[in-house]
Amino acid sequence: MDLELSRFYNACNPMLPVNSAIEAERNYYVDLSKVRGARLLQGMERQITTLSPDKATCQLFTGRIGCGKSTELLRLKYLLEQQKFHVVYFESDRVLELADVAVSDVLLAIAGQISNSLESKNVIMKTPETLKKILGELKDLLQSPVDFGVNFKLSLGIAEITAQSKKNDSIRRQIRERLESRISKIINAINDELLEPAKRQLQSQGMKGLVVIVDNLDRIENRIDEKDRNKAGYLFVERSDLRELKCHVLYTVPFLLTFSNDAAIVEDRFGTQIKTLPMIPTSLADGGECATGMALLRQIVMSRAFPSANPVQRVNDELVTKVFDNSQTLDRLCQVSGGHVRDLFRLLSACLQQEDPPITRELLEDTIASERNSLIKKITVDEWTLIRKVHKDKQLSGESEYQTLIRSKFVFEYEYQNEGWFDVNPILASKLSS
């Protein structure tokens, strides 16, 4: 079995999640539930398919950026579609300006994405007259013509409004001024004119329900000024309108909320717990190796190299040595990633950019050193004190320490076999004794 270098390199793109709906990518997916503290994906699926298939549900999902949330959500989409649910998945940062986002922006984006998805499946819907009227009142703000006549299409009208809102601050403010006071009317219109008719139409075609997955909304916290951090929780702490949609909906929420007292407020208002996707442990809280986590990380890497091989074949010496000079180099890559999937593939991609496989230990260590030096430049003396404290105590608390350590990737969070702890990013470990 030969290694296809170009395909392998593209499969290791750290910015692209695995999309289980694409047959060529399906074998890249590795089930990590054994080392992530709970069967989160299965639980979210069960909430929709088994516990409340005929009722609207709202679920909240988070985890640090790059830990694999999108891969899990795309897997959930695939599994739900296999069970005859119509799933609308979209990346909110592609249609919204997350540095300045309001409830009305999110609601319009959801309505537009649902409408577009239904049209692509030839689901015929009546014109939503109330929504058409609300959008028509914004026509004078837009810099390009939008058809609000007999040929009106909801998806196109909303797409034009959201596109201009995203790129033009002035238009965004004016649109928001007109819409934010009418949130209840907008929600009622979406429910009555879009969601309820859509569910009836889908059921007539043999579908079991409608699910909306709003990904990347957690990135709000990385797009706003440090002096105005409260915006990170605005959509979920100060407002709970997003839970009023009459379909199954799942939102990604800012990871910051799990380190804040606001988490209890959010869970109370939305009537659901915030489900957190932890890192893949490479080491246990006592410093020993997490054999299960390491084995799964090997699978993650080798599945991208040889997707058609079975899990046992992938990690045998014959195939491993086509990618690395030896199995110890693969283990070193997995260990130093700290179980952060995006970092794992960023290191691997950096190696592949420099030399063809097999990747040598020397090349990997050079790449690690470069990454370490880049990270160290950002650390202050006070931050080193906090890092050493976490290394010793395996604990971290509060928004302040989150901002300092977690958000900067100095420290990672883990959960395994009912135990949760924090530990220092392994790439910094060699500097803790210096």
N, C-alpha and C positions, 0 to 999 in steps of 0.2 A: 504494500500500500504506500503510494507516494504522497508527499506533502505538496499541495498546490499553494505555492507561496503567496500569490496575489490574492487568492480567495481567503487564505488564512489571515493575511494582513488586514483585509477589509473586514473580516469577521471580528477582529480584535479592536475595532474602532471604539475607543472608550466613551464616545458620546452617543453611540447608537444602542438602544436596548434591543433585546431579543424579542422578535415579534412572532409568537407561536402560530399566528394565522398564516404565515408564509412557510410553505412546506420545507423550503431549503434551510430555514432557520430553526425548525422545530426541534431538531436533534441538538441544538446548542443549549436548550433549556435544561437546567439541572434543578431538581427539587431540593431546596435547602431547608425545608421545614424542620428537619431533625436538629438543626443547630441555631434556630432562630427563636427559640423560646415558646413558640406556639404555632399551631397550624393556621396562620393568618389567612392565607389564600383560601384554604378550604372553608374557614369560618365565614369569610365574606361571601363566598359562593353559596354556602348553605343558608345564610340569611335570606338570600334572594330566591333560591330554587326550592327550598324545603320549608323554611319557617314562615315566610311571608310572601309566597309567590303572587298572591292576588292583591296585596296591599302595597302602598308606597313605603319605601324604606330609605333611610339616609345613613350613610356610613362615612366615617372620617379616617383617613389613612395618612401616616407620616413616617419620617425617617430622614436621616441626614442625606443631603443631595449627593447622588452618585452611588448610593448603597444598593440600588437595584429595584426601586419602586416601580418604575415604568415597565421593566421586564415582567414583574409580577402582575401589574394591572393589565398588560397586554395578554398575559397568560389567562387571567380571569376572563377577559373579553372572549378569548378563544373557547374556553370551557363553557361559558354561558351560551355562546352561539351554537355549540354542539348540542345544547339542551333546548334549542328553539327559542331563545330570547334574542330580541333585536337590540344590539348594543351600539350605542353612540359613544365613541371614545375620541377625545380631542385634547391637544396640548394647549392649555390656556395662554401660554406666553406667545403663541403664534398669532393669536387674534386679539389679545388684550395688552395694554401698556401696564405691566405689573408694578411699575414705580408709582402709578397713580390710578388705582382701580376702585370702583364702587360697586355696590350690589346691582344697580341697574345695568352696568357693563356686563357683569357675569350672567345675569338673566337673559339679556339680549343675545349674548354669545351662545348660551345653551339653546335658546329657541332657534337661532340660525343654524346651529349644527344639527339639531334634530330634524329641522325642515329639510336641510340639504341631504341628510342621510335617507330620509323617507322618499324624497324625490329620486334618489339614485336607485332605490329598490322598487320604483314605480308604484308607490303607495299614493293613491289619489286622494287629496284632501280638499275640502272646501276652503275658499279664501277666508282667513281669520280676520273678520271685519274690524273688530276692536283693535287688534294689533296693527292692522293696516292703517287705521285712523291715527293711532298713537305715533306710528312711524311717519305718517304723512305730515304731521305737525312739525316734524324736524326737517322737512324738505328744504326750507328756506336757508338752513344752516349749511347745507352741503354744497361742495364746490364742483360737483358733477351731477348731471341729470339722473334721477332714479325714477323708474316707471311705477307710479302709484295708481295707474288706471286699470283697465280691464285685464291687462297682461301682467299684473302684479304677481311677483313670486316672493314669498316671505324670505326665503334663503338669500336671494340676491339683494333685497332691500336691506336686510340686517348686515350682510357682508359689506355693503357699501358704507353703511353707517359706522360699523366697528372699525373698518379700515381707515376711514378718515379720522375717527376719534383717536385711534392709536397713534397716528402720525402728526396730529395737529392739536397742541395743548388747548388752544382757544376754542376750537370746535368741541373738544372733549368736555371742557367746562360748561359750555352753553347747553350741550346735549344733556349733561348731568343735571343742570339746574332745572330743566324741564321734566326730567324723568324721576328724579329721586323722591319727589313728593307724591309720586303716583305709583309707588312700588306695589301696593296692594292691588291696584287695578291691573298692573302689568302681570302680576302672578296669577290673578284670576283669569285673565285673558289667555295666558299660556296654558293654564290647566284646562279651561273650558273649550278653547278653540283649537288647541294643538294637541295636548297630551291625551285627553279623554278620547277624542275622535281617532287619534293615531293608534291608541291601544285597541280600540274596537276594530279598526281596519287590520291591524296586525293579527289579532285573534281570528279574524275571518280567513286569514291566510295560513292558519295553523301555528302561529307564533304564540308563545306563552306570556310575553310581557315586553316592556320597554325598559332598558337600563341605560343610564347616562353616567359616564366616567369622565370627570374633569381632572385631568392630570396637570402637574406643574404649577398648580395654584399655591403650593408651598413655597415657590420661589419668590413670593412677595417679599419675604424677609431679607432677601439678598439684593433687592432692587430699590431700597428706600434709604433715606438719609439716617445716619446713626442718631441724630437728634430727634427723630420722629418715629421711633421704633413702634409706637402704639399702632401704627398703620398695619403692622404685620398681623395683628389680631382683629383689625376692624371688621372684616367680613364675618368673623366667627364669634368674637367676644361681644362687640357692641350691637351686632345685628344677628338675627337668626332667620331672616327671610328665606335664605337658601334652602331651608329644610321644608318649605311649604309646597314644593313641586310634587304633583301627584303621579310620581313614577319612582322606580328605583334609581337612586342617585348616589354617587360616591365622589367625594372631594378629597384631594390631597391638601393638607393643612400645614402651616409653618411648624417646623420641628421645634422652634423656640417655645411654642405653647406648652410642650410637655415638661418644660423646666420652669414654668410659670404658674402662679396661683390661678391664672386665668383658665387653666385647663379644666378646672372643676366647673367654671361658669359655662364654658363651651359645651362640655358634656351634658350639663343640666339643660341648657337651652336646645341642644340638638337631640337630646334623648338617646345618646349613644356614646360609648367610649371612643377615645382616640386610639386607634390601633397603630402601634409603632413597629416598624421593621428594623430590627437591630442588625449590627454587623455580623459577619461570619467569624466566629472565634477561631483564632489560630493557636492561642494559648489559653489556659484556664486561669481563674482568679489567683490560684496559688503559684502560677508561673510555669506549671507543667504544660506539655503540648496537648492541644485538643485534637486528638487523632481523627475524630469524625469531621471536624471542620477542615483540617488539612486535606483529608481524602476528597471532600467535595470541591475544594478549590482546585485540586489537581484535575478533577473531572471538568470543571468550568474551562480551564485552559485547554485541555486536550480534546474536549468536544469541539472546540473551534478549529483545531488542527485536523481532526479525523472524525467528522460528524457521523459517518456511516459505520464506524467501528462501535462495538458494544462497550459498555463501561469497563469491563475487565480488559479487553484488548487495548483500549486507549492508554492505559497506564502501565502497560508492560514495557520492558526495556527496549524492545524492538522499535516501538513507535515513539517512545519518549526521547530516545537518542537521535531521532530525526528532527527534533525540535530543539533539544538542549544537549549539551555535551554529556550530561549524566543526570540521573534522577535527583541528585542533591541540588543541582542548580534550579530545577523546577521547584523543589521544596523551599529553597531560599527565596524565590520569587513570591511564592504563596505566603510564606511567613512574614516577609517584610511589607506585604500589602496591608497587613492587619485585618484582612477580610473585607476591605473596601474594594468593591468590584471595579469601580472606575479607576482607582489607583493601580490595581492589578494590571488592567489592560493599558493604562498609560505607560507604565514601566515596560511592559512587553512590547508595545508599539514602538517605543523609543529605541529599544534594542533592535527591532526589525528594520528600523529606518537606517541603522548604521551598518549592519552586516546580515548576510544570509544565514539561516540556520545551518547547523546547530548552534544555538546561542551558548557562548562560553561563560563560565563563572566570572572571568575577568571583565568581560563586556557588561554583564549584569551588575557587578560591583561598581563599575565606573558610572553606570546609569543611576544606581542608587545614591552614590556619592553626590552626583549633580543635583538630584532631587532633594537630598538632605541639606546640602548647602543653601539651596534656594529657600527651604523652609526655615532654616536657622536664622537667616537674615531678618526674619520677621519677629523673632522672639526677644522680648525685653528681659532684663534681670528679674523683675517681679514675676513675669510669666514663667521663667525657669523655676522659680520657687514654687509656684502653683503646680507646675508639671511634675516636679519631684514629689510633691505632696500626694498627687494622684497616683503616681507610681508606687508609693509606699502604702497608701490607705485604700486604693481602688474605689474611691468615692469622689463624687462631685455633686454640687447642689446649687440651685438658684440661677436666675437669668444672667447675673454678672459673670459667673464662671462659665456658663454656656457660651456667652459672647466671646470670652477670652480664649477658651480652650477647645470647645467642640466645633464652633463655627469656623475656627482657624485650622481645624484638622490637627491640632496638637494632641488631642485625646479622642479616643473612640469609646463607644458604648456597646456592651455585649450582654446577651442573655442566653443561658444554656442550662438545661436540666433544672429549671425553676430557680436559678441563681442569676442575679444581675450584678454587673460591676462595670467600672470604667478602667481603662488602661491607656498608657501613653502610646501614641503612634509608633509602631516598631521601627520606623525609619529613623526615629530620634534616639532609640535605645542606647546606641553606642556612646552618646554624648552625656548620658545621665551620670556616669561616674567620673566625667572629666571636669 
